[in-house]
């Protein structure tokens, strides 16, 4: 029998979702095709193509992404 030492899983089992800053699709972080870090934040992508496009101009995509979400 496995001991849990009083630790409990309080998660509801729901996936953690992010929005791909290139195409705007919702991405399950655990199943993302790619991810990259920029300016201390992790970004998740639906495809390697979106990741590659983001890495060519991360500041531009972030600016478009944040202005579109307002």
N, C-alpha and C positions, 0 to 999 in steps of 0.2 A: 504494500500500500504506500502510495506516495504522500509524503508529508507536505503540507502547504505552509506550515509555520505561521498560521494566522493571517496570511496574505489572502486577500479576496480580489477577484476581478470585478471591478465596478463598471467596466465598459458595457455598452449595450450591444456590442457586436456590429454596430454600424460602421461602414467604411469612412475613412477620412477623405473628404473630397476637396479638390483644388480646381481652379480654372486655368486651363492652358492659356498663357498670356499671348500666344501667337494666333490661334484659331478660335479661342473662346469656348472650346469644349470642356465639359466637366470631366475630370480625371480622378479615378480612385488612386490615391497616392501609393497604395501597396501594389497596384497592378500597372502603374505608369510605364509607358514604353521607354521613357528617359527622364532624367532629372538633372538639374545643374544648380550650382550655387552662384549667386551674384549679390554683391553688397551685403553679405551676411544673411541672405534669405535663400531658401530652397524653392525652386520653381519646378513644376511637374508638367510633363508633356505627353500628348497622345501618340506622338510618333517621333522618330529620330529626325525627320525633316523639320518638324516644328522646333526641336531643340537646336538644330543647326542654324535655322533662320534666327532664332533668338540670340544665339551666341555671336552672330554677325553684328547685331545692333541691340544689345540688351536694354540700354537706356531708352532707346526709341520705342521698343515694345512696352516697357514699363510705363512710359509716359502715355501711350495710347490706351493701355490697359486701365490705368488709374483714372484717366479722364472719361473713359467709356463707362466705368462702374459708378460714376457719380450721378 
